[in-house]
């Protein structure tokens, strides 16, 4: 019998603070906006209030999102990368042609910067996914080995049809369990195959 | 993804041999957030083609979307479901879920002290794993009396719709399914009584279902070599995650503790243990403990003296001390309960010598596995018998007479009535035995609710609901029936009719009202019979608890029953 303990007190205190901030920002009404944003793509808006303009002081605010996806397309982890961009002279944020060009150029020029920004996060996610899936896979393999050990082959008596039917049912059930165990292991191993998708520009705030 | 011209986000994918069941959440108004399942490859599922040009929106909509994005942003290894769950955020309650998400273990024992929210911690783990699609099927094994409480907590706090799996519910389910379909296979989150699941006619059906997460509440009840342990281990050993919950995992028996820790172990990996005390966590209300010394009446002293005479006669024949302790426990609980035990023994003695063939009892007692037998009248220990049957009969007849006389007017019952009358607020009164409970109810001069192991699920619910409604309610309960109940929202007063011999049980009793969420000072009253072994027991328990408190790293203040038995029975013994 081996027991182990871990001390996550410091992390838990930080987590409580993070969750409190998150709860303070959580509004049911906002969820539909988020869903629309995820469905449509980049949202762009202008700062119309003087205070916000002063704060931006001629810069563009961009919010990128980077996600790790499973092969099925399910998002495993995501990260927001905010960015403030100084506009050069000659920029015309009021022109729709300029905005289109800006978005296209931002994708080409700034995406590598976003990748650099999320480097530490990427390493952490990869390590966490690998640790979790190997832990679960090891347990799943041990469960399968235990099921194998527990199986007993018996020989029914001659002309004992009832015992023969029971044996056949147990062989069938064992085969089913084995197949299910293999499928479970396969599913666990697939969760480790997460892929980083290209950073997606979600929000743009123009001065 | 685009499915049927709607836009969806993938939540979960379940693979089968030739198809996949894909759970998706709608992104399109007016059904934003609605979940649906699609069957691939029969359904056409395509990635969303994002437009190359951005969409101009109003600043308010932009700001709302940003706020939702930030609120949903979760660092790796942090909690997602906790954000929307209805729990007070306490660091110690988040630690186990964080440990699971960070891959620190798949089997865990949460052994926090009573009242620190073990149910919430287990619920949070289930909720996080379900949210991430790591698990699909959850089985919660509880004592029968806690099943409804679990279902309520999962629904109210984590929005998890759990099904109570008992005989009637499964029969109803089976009636609606095609012949031969195992109803357990249709349940995704099931809460079942361990006593129901362990039955030989039920267990194979439960075992045939693969459970991703098995939670065993009050796991100490599944320790040791027993049917409960075999069932719990069998189910846990094929689950991806196992959570054991117990405030008292160690009852002093190392082997029993080892079997508990081995529950669900298949690969020898260490069991992850969380054990936090109230002092460490620094939560909960203030607590005041009052010792009420009740002067025993002449009849009660006579009863104790007669019990002493019987004990001396047994000692003279070298009887086992631990076996004798059962009678002392009964005498300290109530004179009535001792009288019941002695009467049964006398009836057995009267039957001895008769040649009546024994018949097996029909199994009609508890078809739903809802009842708890731990508070029933204990059987007479086989070791307690004198070789001279006539002498034993004489001694026991005198003891029965003495106990009956004492039971007419018990001083502890008077003290209890006085205490409750003066407190004018809801109170919970604990005793170990069901017969004491019934006797106290009859002897009291006011109505009282009783909760014991012999009540069905509906009867228990009715009693607890009635107690919750009554601003001056009195609830008489046994340890076994009240295990794990949350009574702190309504009550802060606990009365112990007799002292339990295990100090952890005192904590279990007071813990029903002294829990996270209790806002008022908790008062615990111990009624102690002056001039009896209970005074020595009290001194001993105090010393043990003080020692454990002084040494936070020390194991639980568990007592050896034999040692306590000697203390109670022998006036010269030292704590």
Interface residues (C-beta under 8 A of the other chain):
Chain A: X1 X2 X3 X4 X5 X6 X8 X9 X11 X12 X13 X15 X16 X18 X19 X20 X22 X23 X25 X26 X27 X29 X30 X31 X32 X33 X34 X35 X36 X37 X38 X39 X40 X41 X42 X43 X44 X45 X46 X47 X48 X49 X63 X65 X70 X72 X73 X74 X75 X76 X77 X78 X79 X80 X99 X100 X103 X104 X121 X124 X125 X128 X131 X132 X135 X136 X138 X139 X140 X141 X142 X143 X145 X146 X147 X173 X180 X183 X184 X186 X187 X191 X202 X203 X204 X205
Chain B: X1 X7 X9 X10 X11 X12 X13 X15 X16 X17 X20 X22 X26 X27 X28 X29 X32 X33 X47 X48 X50 X51 X52 X53 X54 X55 X56 X57 X58 X59 X61 X62 X64 X65 X66 X67 X68 X69 X70 X71 X72 X73 X74 X75 X76 X77 X78 X79 X82 X83 X84 X89 X90 X91 X92 X94 X95 X98 X99 X101 X102 X103 X104 X105 X106 X109 X132 X133 X134 X208 X210 X237 X238 X240 X258 X261 X262 X266 X267 X268 X269 X270 X271 X272 X273 X274 X275
